[in-house]
């Protein structure tokens, strides 16, 4: 492991957070960062000793903010908040998401505005480095006073409670600490509140979604180009002059990519003068539809980059004399773009399903149902049922969670973001999208085989070959679920996108043109 990230100092990107979570990057605390954290911790100690009333340090929480807590009870208050707020339900979130929560929380706390003890910060880093990841239930956050319930579960193991993933098993945290020869952390004033106030649950889902949606967008362009080849569509709608007079950058990027993917294709050249005036929208309008989803991704990526480096605690400790109880924990700034990205992901699947349907209609010289002996064989009739089902499921998930609010905390928290639900829904939609794209890839590869011996352009040929290494051309019916699973792996893992990019580089084809920097995965 050669790469190092300095918590609390270096700008945290989605790629860096994912790299730390995967163990490719080591996150460390520099002495200067530790000194800043220690200074903030001393500010809290001074507040307690001087009996200055500061929310969450020597007061109750939420509607109990006016209830004073004695100096001797300030420590017990922190244990109580972790236990009482651990009310999550449902299945555990993926381990990678929980690790991202730990990583983003460390980076926020390391900026020195939360008053935590450096020892607490080092224990969280131990959990990250040793792969001892807390189990966090998926449901229970309203995304307003921070992600209170999931963050409480995330940090129960610090005090010897809750459960963790440990060497591939789910075990009680107390048992794991005992095996490792460690004692539970002794939380001081403010620490429990600092741990559970924040948007790290929402942020972890957003960070992973930025990666997964980017991959889906890249794959959608490649697969869409393959479908266009199979349907013998035209590349004229991708002419840069057309998009220069409606210059949305996302549209221009997709048009450039499609043009670059198709340039030099024998299939395209074979029907240059066929007399077909224009293609259906799902082919002709890929720059506009895929491009709009690119724009939504870019918005999410930009706001996620801000949130990755934000302090979302409350109260904020500037000094012993200067504290602010505000609302940096409110999830609305992330809830809205997450909901927007959910619609964008769903629309990628929607248009892909239409291309699937077109390929089995028996149009443009393709056999009906993409099989030579239809009748005896149902061919590719039924996979499109699956895309239709997934598209509809995604539509039902597109209602914006951020459009709702249910008052909590006896009215103290009277407007909440529901951003945690936004993040979870986006991941569900992307998961469905990856299967839709896999089915379109299955269809497109089958359609291209019917254009042989003509060849496509280099990148599409390479991607078609990549498909055929895992799924054979279908001459008769078989269990297509097996094919879908294999191609889903190519799409979701990034393997298809990698094959396209490597081939483009080998042939000196610039797939992204002048838009590379703006839309790259950071």
C-alpha positions as CSV (number, residue, x, y, z in Angstrom):
1,X,0.0,0.0,0.0
2,X,1.8,3.1,-1.3
3,X,-0.9,5.7,-1.3
4,X,-1.6,7.7,1.9
5,X,-4.5,10.0,2.7
6,X,-4.2,12.5,5.5
7,X,-7.4,12.7,7.4
8,X,-8.5,16.3,8.3
9,X,-6.1,17.8,5.8
10,X,-6.2,16.4,2.3
11,X,-9.4,17.0,0.2
12,X,-11.4,13.8,0.4
13,X,-12.8,12.6,-2.9
14,X,-15.2,9.8,-3.7
15,X,-12.4,7.8,-5.3
16,X,-10.2,8.3,-2.2
17,X,-12.9,7.3,0.2
18,X,-13.6,4.2,-1.8
19,X,-9.9,3.5,-2.0
20,X,-9.5,3.6,1.8
21,X,-12.6,1.4,2.2
22,X,-11.1,-1.1,-0.2
23,X,-7.7,-1.1,1.5
24,X,-5.9,0.5,-1.4
25,X,-5.2,3.7,0.4
26,X,-4.1,4.1,4.0
27,X,-5.7,6.9,6.0
28,X,-3.5,8.6,8.6
29,X,-3.6,11.4,11.2
30,X,-0.7,13.8,10.9
31,X,0.8,15.3,14.2
32,X,-0.6,18.7,13.2
33,X,-4.1,17.2,12.8
34,X,-3.8,15.5,16.1
35,X,-2.8,18.8,17.7
36,X,-5.9,20.5,16.3
37,X,-8.2,17.7,17.5
38,X,-6.6,17.8,21.0
39,X,-7.1,21.6,21.1
40,X,-10.8,21.2,20.3
41,X,-11.0,18.5,23.0
42,X,-9.5,20.9,25.6
43,X,-12.1,23.5,24.6
44,X,-14.9,21.1,25.6
45,X,-13.1,20.3,28.9
46,X,-13.0,24.0,29.6
47,X,-16.7,24.4,28.9
48,X,-17.6,21.6,31.3
49,X,-15.3,23.0,34.1
50,X,-16.5,26.5,33.7
51,X,-20.2,25.4,33.7
52,X,-20.9,27.3,30.5
53,X,-24.2,26.1,29.1
54,X,-23.6,24.6,25.7
55,X,-26.1,22.3,23.9
56,X,-25.1,18.6,24.1
57,X,-22.2,19.1,26.4
58,X,-24.0,19.9,29.6
59,X,-27.6,19.9,28.4
60,X,-30.0,17.2,27.3
61,X,-30.7,16.5,23.6
62,X,-33.4,17.6,21.2
63,X,-36.5,18.8,23.2
64,X,-34.4,18.4,26.4
65,X,-32.0,21.1,25.3
66,X,-33.0,23.3,28.2
67,X,-32.3,20.6,30.8
68,X,-29.0,21.2,32.5
69,X,-26.7,18.2,33.1
70,X,-24.3,18.2,36.1
71,X,-20.6,18.0,35.5
72,X,-20.4,14.5,37.0
73,X,-23.2,13.3,34.6
74,X,-21.8,14.6,31.4
75,X,-19.9,11.4,30.7
76,X,-22.9,9.2,31.4
77,X,-24.9,11.4,29.0
78,X,-22.7,10.3,26.1
79,X,-23.2,6.6,26.8
80,X,-27.0,7.1,27.2
81,X,-27.3,8.9,23.8
82,X,-25.5,6.1,21.9
83,X,-27.8,3.5,23.5
84,X,-31.1,5.3,23.3
85,X,-30.6,6.4,19.7
86,X,-29.7,2.9,18.5
87,X,-33.2,2.1,17.2
88,X,-32.4,1.1,13.6
89,X,-34.4,-1.8,12.0
90,X,-34.1,-3.9,8.9
91,X,-31.2,-5.7,7.3
92,X,-27.6,-4.5,7.8
93,X,-26.3,-2.1,5.2
94,X,-23.5,-3.4,3.0
95,X,-20.2,-3.6,4.8
96,X,-18.6,-1.3,2.3
97,X,-21.2,1.4,3.1
98,X,-20.5,1.1,6.8
99,X,-16.8,1.4,6.2
100,X,-17.4,4.6,4.2
101,X,-19.4,5.9,7.1
102,X,-16.4,5.3,9.4
103,X,-14.0,7.0,6.9
104,X,-16.1,10.0,6.3
105,X,-16.8,10.5,10.0
106,X,-13.1,10.3,10.8
107,X,-12.4,13.0,8.2
108,X,-15.0,15.3,9.6
109,X,-13.9,14.8,13.2
110,X,-10.3,15.3,12.3
111,X,-10.9,18.9,11.2
112,X,-11.1,19.8,14.9
113,X,-14.5,21.3,15.4
114,X,-16.1,18.5,17.3
115,X,-14.2,18.3,20.6
116,X,-13.6,14.5,20.5
117,X,-10.7,12.9,22.3
118,X,-7.9,11.9,19.9
119,X,-8.0,8.4,21.5
120,X,-11.6,8.0,20.2
121,X,-10.5,9.0,16.7
122,X,-7.6,6.5,16.7
123,X,-10.0,3.7,17.8
124,X,-12.3,4.4,14.8
125,X,-9.3,4.2,12.5
126,X,-8.4,0.9,14.1
127,X,-11.8,-0.4,13.1
128,X,-11.2,0.7,9.5
129,X,-7.7,-0.7,9.3
130,X,-8.5,-4.0,10.9
131,X,-11.7,-4.6,9.0
132,X,-13.8,-4.7,12.2
133,X,-16.8,-3.1,10.7
134,X,-19.9,-2.3,12.8
135,X,-23.3,-3.7,11.7
136,X,-25.7,-0.9,10.9
137,X,-29.4,-1.5,10.2
138,X,-30.6,0.1,7.0
139,X,-33.7,1.9,8.3
140,X,-34.4,4.4,11.0
141,X,-32.9,7.7,9.9
142,X,-34.9,10.7,8.9
143,X,-31.8,12.5,7.7
144,X,-32.1,15.7,9.8
145,X,-30.4,15.9,13.2
146,X,-27.8,13.9,11.4
147,X,-28.3,10.2,10.7
148,X,-28.8,9.6,14.3
149,X,-30.0,5.9,14.4
150,X,-27.4,4.5,11.9
151,X,-24.6,6.5,13.4
152,X,-25.5,5.3,16.9
153,X,-25.3,1.7,15.7
154,X,-22.0,2.5,13.9
155,X,-20.4,3.6,17.1
156,X,-21.9,1.2,19.7
157,X,-18.8,-1.0,19.3
158,X,-16.6,1.8,20.7
159,X,-18.3,1.3,24.1
160,X,-18.4,-2.5,23.8
161,X,-22.0,-2.8,22.5
162,X,-23.5,-3.8,19.2
163,X,-22.2,-6.2,16.6
164,X,-19.4,-6.2,14.1
165,X,-18.1,-8.0,11.0
166,X,-15.0,-9.8,12.2
167,X,-13.0,-12.2,9.9
168,X,-16.1,-13.0,7.9
169,X,-18.5,-13.5,10.8
170,X,-21.0,-11.3,12.7
171,X,-20.0,-11.2,16.3
172,X,-20.8,-9.1,19.4
173,X,-18.4,-6.2,19.6
174,X,-17.6,-7.0,23.3
175,X,-16.4,-10.5,22.3
176,X,-14.2,-9.0,19.5
177,X,-12.6,-6.4,21.7
178,X,-11.8,-9.1,24.2
179,X,-10.2,-11.3,21.5
180,X,-8.1,-8.3,20.4
181,X,-7.1,-7.3,23.9
182,X,-8.9,-4.0,23.8
183,X,-11.0,-2.2,26.3
184,X,-14.1,-0.1,25.3
185,X,-13.4,3.6,24.8
186,X,-14.3,5.9,27.7
187,X,-16.3,8.7,26.1
188,X,-16.0,12.2,27.4
189,X,-18.4,15.2,27.3
190,X,-19.7,15.9,23.8
191,X,-18.2,12.8,22.2
192,X,-21.4,10.7,21.9
193,X,-23.2,13.6,20.3
194,X,-20.2,14.3,17.9
195,X,-20.3,10.7,16.8
196,X,-24.0,10.5,16.0
197,X,-24.6,14.0,14.6
198,X,-23.7,14.1,10.9
199,X,-24.8,13.0,7.5
200,X,-22.4,10.1,7.1
201,X,-25.1,7.5,6.3
202,X,-26.5,9.7,3.5
203,X,-23.0,10.6,2.4
204,X,-21.7,7.0,2.3
205,X,-24.6,6.0,0.0
206,X,-24.0,9.1,-2.2
207,X,-20.3,8.3,-2.4
208,X,-20.9,4.7,-3.6
209,X,-23.7,5.9,-5.9
210,X,-21.4,8.4,-7.6
211,X,-19.1,5.4,-8.5
212,X,-21.9,3.0,-9.6
213,X,-23.9,5.6,-11.6
214,X,-20.8,6.8,-13.4
215,X,-20.1,3.2,-14.5
216,X,-23.7,2.7,-15.6
217,X,-23.6,5.9,-17.6
218,X,-20.3,4.8,-19.3
219,X,-21.8,1.3,-20.0
220,X,-25.1,2.7,-21.3
221,X,-23.3,4.7,-24.0
222,X,-21.4,1.6,-25.2
223,X,-24.4,-0.7,-25.0
224,X,-26.6,1.9,-26.7
225,X,-24.1,2.2,-29.5
226,X,-24.1,-1.6,-29.9
227,X,-27.9,-1.6,-30.1
228,X,-27.8,1.1,-32.7
229,X,-25.3,-1.1,-34.7
230,X,-27.6,-4.1,-34.4
231,X,-30.6,-2.0,-35.5
232,X,-28.6,-0.4,-38.3
233,X,-29.4,3.1,-37.1
234,X,-27.7,6.3,-38.2
235,X,-25.0,8.3,-36.4
236,X,-26.1,11.6,-38.0
237,X,-27.9,12.7,-34.8
238,X,-24.5,12.7,-33.0
239,X,-22.9,15.3,-35.3
240,X,-21.2,17.9,-33.1
241,X,-22.7,20.7,-35.1
242,X,-26.1,19.7,-33.9
243,X,-25.1,19.8,-30.3
244,X,-23.1,23.0,-30.6
245,X,-26.4,24.9,-31.0
246,X,-27.9,23.3,-27.9
247,X,-24.7,23.0,-25.9
248,X,-25.6,21.1,-22.8
249,X,-22.2,19.5,-21.8
250,X,-23.7,16.2,-20.9
251,X,-25.4,16.0,-24.3
252,X,-22.2,17.0,-26.1
253,X,-20.2,14.4,-24.2
254,X,-22.6,11.5,-25.1
255,X,-22.9,12.6,-28.8
256,X,-19.1,12.7,-29.0
257,X,-18.8,9.2,-27.4
258,X,-21.4,7.7,-29.7
259,X,-19.8,9.2,-32.7
260,X,-16.3,8.0,-31.6
261,X,-17.7,4.5,-30.8
262,X,-19.3,4.1,-34.3
263,X,-16.7,5.8,-36.5
264,X,-15.2,3.4,-39.0
265,X,-17.8,0.8,-38.7
266,X,-18.4,-1.5,-41.7
267,X,-22.0,-2.0,-40.5
268,X,-22.7,1.7,-40.5
269,X,-21.1,2.1,-43.9
270,X,-23.2,-0.7,-45.4
271,X,-26.5,1.2,-45.1
272,X,-25.3,4.8,-45.6
273,X,-27.7,5.3,-48.5
274,X,-30.6,3.1,-47.3
275,X,-33.2,5.9,-47.4
276,X,-34.2,5.6,-43.8
277,X,-35.0,9.2,-42.7
278,X,-34.7,9.0,-39.0
279,X,-34.5,6.5,-36.1
280,X,-36.9,6.2,-33.1
281,X,-36.1,8.4,-30.2
282,X,-34.4,5.6,-28.1
283,X,-31.6,5.6,-30.7
284,X,-31.8,9.2,-32.1
285,X,-32.1,10.9,-28.7
286,X,-29.4,9.1,-26.7
287,X,-27.4,12.3,-26.4
288,X,-30.3,14.1,-25.0
289,X,-31.5,11.4,-22.6
290,X,-28.2,9.9,-21.6
291,X,-26.8,13.4,-21.5
292,X,-29.4,14.7,-19.1
293,X,-28.6,11.8,-16.8
294,X,-24.9,12.7,-17.1
295,X,-25.8,16.2,-15.9
296,X,-27.7,14.8,-12.9
297,X,-24.7,12.6,-12.1
298,X,-22.4,15.7,-12.3
299,X,-24.6,17.6,-9.9
300,X,-24.5,14.7,-7.4
301,X,-20.8,14.3,-7.8
302,X,-20.1,18.0,-7.2
303,X,-22.3,18.2,-4.1
304,X,-20.9,14.9,-2.7
305,X,-17.4,16.3,-3.0
306,X,-18.5,19.3,-0.9
307,X,-20.1,17.0,1.7
308,X,-17.1,14.7,1.9
309,X,-15.1,17.6,3.2
310,X,-17.8,19.2,5.4
311,X,-18.3,19.3,9.1
312,X,-21.8,18.2,9.9
313,X,-21.6,18.1,13.6
314,X,-23.6,20.1,16.2
315,X,-22.7,22.1,18.1
316,X,-19.6,23.4,16.4
317,X,-16.7,24.2,18.7
318,X,-14.6,27.1,17.5
319,X,-13.2,27.8,21.0
320,X,-14.2,27.4,24.6
321,X,-15.8,30.8,24.3
322,X,-17.2,30.5,20.8
323,X,-19.6,27.6,20.0
324,X,-22.5,27.6,17.6
325,X,-25.5,25.3,17.7
326,X,-26.8,25.3,14.1
327,X,-28.1,22.9,11.5
328,X,-25.1,21.6,9.5
329,X,-26.4,18.1,10.2
330,X,-29.5,18.6,8.0
331,X,-29.5,16.3,5.1
332,X,-31.5,18.4,2.6
333,X,-28.4,19.5,0.5
334,X,-27.8,15.9,-0.3
335,X,-31.3,14.6,-0.3
336,X,-32.4,16.7,-3.3
337,X,-29.5,15.7,-5.6
338,X,-29.9,12.0,-4.6
339,X,-33.5,12.1,-5.6
340,X,-32.6,13.9,-8.9
341,X,-30.0,11.2,-9.6
342,X,-32.6,8.5,-8.8
343,X,-34.8,9.8,-11.7
344,X,-31.7,10.1,-13.9
345,X,-30.8,6.4,-13.3
346,X,-34.3,5.3,-13.8
347,X,-34.5,7.1,-17.2
348,X,-31.3,5.3,-18.4
349,X,-33.2,2.0,-17.8
350,X,-36.4,3.3,-19.3
351,X,-34.7,4.2,-22.7
352,X,-32.7,0.9,-22.6
353,X,-35.9,-1.1,-22.3
354,X,-37.3,0.6,-25.4
355,X,-34.2,-0.4,-27.4
356,X,-34.6,-4.0,-26.2
357,X,-38.2,-4.0,-27.4
358,X,-37.2,-2.6,-30.8
359,X,-34.6,-5.4,-31.3
360,X,-37.1,-8.2,-30.8
361,X,-39.8,-6.7,-33.1
362,X,-38.3,-8.1,-36.3
363,X,-37.5,-4.8,-37.8
364,X,-34.6,-3.5,-39.9
365,X,-33.6,-7.0,-41.1
366,X,-33.4,-8.7,-37.7
367,X,-35.4,-11.9,-37.1
368,X,-38.4,-11.7,-34.9
369,X,-37.4,-12.3,-31.2
370,X,-33.7,-12.3,-32.3
371,X,-33.8,-16.1,-33.0
372,X,-33.7,-17.8,-36.4
373,X,-36.4,-20.4,-35.6
374,X,-39.1,-18.4,-33.8
375,X,-42.1,-20.5,-33.0
376,X,-40.4,-23.6,-31.8
377,X,-38.2,-21.2,-29.9
378,X,-39.5,-18.2,-27.9
379,X,-36.1,-16.6,-28.3
380,X,-35.5,-13.3,-26.6
381,X,-39.2,-12.6,-25.9
382,X,-39.1,-13.0,-22.2
383,X,-35.9,-11.1,-21.0
384,X,-37.8,-7.9,-22.1
385,X,-40.5,-8.8,-19.6
386,X,-37.8,-8.5,-17.0
387,X,-36.6,-5.1,-18.2
388,X,-40.3,-4.0,-18.2
389,X,-40.7,-5.2,-14.6
390,X,-37.5,-3.5,-13.5
391,X,-38.3,-0.3,-15.3
392,X,-41.7,-0.2,-13.6
393,X,-40.1,-1.0,-10.2
394,X,-37.7,1.9,-10.7
395,X,-40.6,4.3,-11.6
396,X,-42.2,3.4,-8.2
397,X,-38.9,4.3,-6.5
398,X,-38.7,7.7,-8.2
399,X,-41.0,9.5,-5.7
400,X,-38.6,12.0,-4.1
401,X,-38.2,11.1,-0.4
402,X,-37.0,14.7,0.1
403,X,-40.5,15.9,-0.8
404,X,-41.8,14.5,2.5
405,X,-41.2,15.6,6.1
406,X,-42.5,14.1,9.4
407,X,-41.8,16.2,12.5
408,X,-39.8,14.4,15.2
409,X,-38.3,15.1,18.6
410,X,-41.5,16.6,20.1
411,X,-41.5,19.2,17.3
412,X,-37.9,20.4,17.9
413,X,-36.9,18.7,14.7
414,X,-39.9,19.9,12.8
415,X,-38.6,19.6,9.2
416,X,-36.5,16.6,8.2
417,X,-34.9,15.7,4.9
418,X,-35.5,11.9,4.6
419,X,-32.2,11.9,2.7
420,X,-31.3,8.5,4.1
421,X,-34.2,7.1,2.1
422,X,-33.2,9.0,-1.0
423,X,-29.7,7.4,-0.8
424,X,-31.1,3.9,-0.3
425,X,-33.6,4.3,-3.1
426,X,-30.9,5.5,-5.5
427,X,-28.9,2.3,-4.8
428,X,-31.9,0.2,-5.5
429,X,-32.6,1.9,-8.8
430,X,-29.0,1.6,-9.9
431,X,-29.1,-2.1,-9.0
432,X,-32.1,-2.6,-11.3
433,X,-30.5,-0.4,-14.0
434,X,-27.4,-2.7,-14.1
435,X,-29.7,-5.7,-14.8
436,X,-31.6,-3.7,-17.5
437,X,-28.3,-2.8,-19.2
438,X,-27.1,-6.4,-19.0
439,X,-30.2,-7.5,-20.8
440,X,-29.8,-4.8,-23.5
441,X,-26.2,-6.0,-23.9
442,X,-27.5,-9.6,-24.4
443,X,-29.8,-8.4,-27.1
444,X,-27.3,-6.0,-28.8
445,X,-24.6,-8.7,-29.0
446,X,-27.2,-11.1,-30.5
447,X,-28.3,-8.5,-33.1
448,X,-24.7,-7.7,-34.1
449,X,-24.1,-11.4,-34.9
450,X,-26.9,-11.1,-37.5
451,X,-24.8,-8.4,-39.3
452,X,-21.9,-10.7,-39.9
453,X,-19.6,-10.8,-41.8
454,X,-19.6,-7.0,-41.4
455,X,-17.7,-5.7,-38.5
456,X,-18.3,-2.7,-36.3
457,X,-15.7,-0.1,-35.1
458,X,-12.8,-1.3,-32.9
459,X,-14.3,-0.5,-29.5
460,X,-17.7,-2.1,-30.2
461,X,-16.0,-5.1,-31.8
462,X,-13.9,-5.5,-28.6
463,X,-16.9,-5.3,-26.4
464,X,-18.8,-7.8,-28.5
465,X,-15.9,-10.2,-28.2
466,X,-15.8,-9.6,-24.5
467,X,-19.5,-10.6,-24.3
468,X,-18.9,-13.7,-26.4
469,X,-16.1,-14.8,-24.0
470,X,-18.9,-15.2,-21.4
471,X,-22.1,-15.8,-23.3
472,X,-22.5,-17.6,-26.6
473,X,-24.7,-16.7,-29.6
474,X,-28.1,-18.2,-29.1
475,X,-29.3,-20.5,-31.9
476,X,-32.1,-22.0,-29.8
477,X,-33.8,-21.5,-26.4
478,X,-31.8,-22.0,-23.2
479,X,-31.9,-20.7,-19.6
480,X,-31.3,-17.0,-20.3
481,X,-31.1,-16.2,-16.6
482,X,-27.6,-17.7,-16.7
483,X,-26.6,-15.3,-19.6
484,X,-28.2,-12.3,-17.8
485,X,-26.2,-13.1,-14.6
486,X,-22.9,-13.4,-16.5
487,X,-23.5,-10.1,-18.4
488,X,-24.7,-8.4,-15.2
489,X,-21.3,-9.2,-13.7
490,X,-19.6,-7.6,-16.8
491,X,-21.7,-4.4,-16.4
492,X,-21.8,-4.0,-12.6
493,X,-18.1,-4.8,-12.1
494,X,-16.9,-2.2,-14.6
495,X,-15.4,-5.0,-16.8
496,X,-17.3,-3.9,-19.9
497,X,-16.3,-0.2,-19.5
498,X,-12.7,-1.2,-18.8
499,X,-12.7,-3.3,-22.0
500,X,-14.1,-0.3,-24.0
501,X,-11.6,2.2,-22.5
502,X,-8.6,-0.1,-23.0
503,X,-9.5,-0.7,-26.6
504,X,-10.0,3.0,-27.2
505,X,-6.6,3.8,-25.8
506,X,-4.9,1.1,-27.8
507,X,-6.5,2.5,-31.0
508,X,-5.9,6.1,-30.0
509,X,-9.7,6.8,-30.0
510,X,-10.6,9.7,-27.7
511,X,-14.0,8.6,-26.3
512,X,-14.6,11.6,-24.1
513,X,-13.1,14.5,-26.1
514,X,-12.9,17.9,-24.4
515,X,-15.3,16.7,-21.7
516,X,-13.0,14.2,-20.1
517,X,-12.0,16.3,-17.1
518,X,-15.5,17.6,-16.3
519,X,-17.2,14.2,-16.2
520,X,-14.4,11.9,-14.9
521,X,-14.9,9.9,-11.8
522,X,-13.0,11.8,-9.1
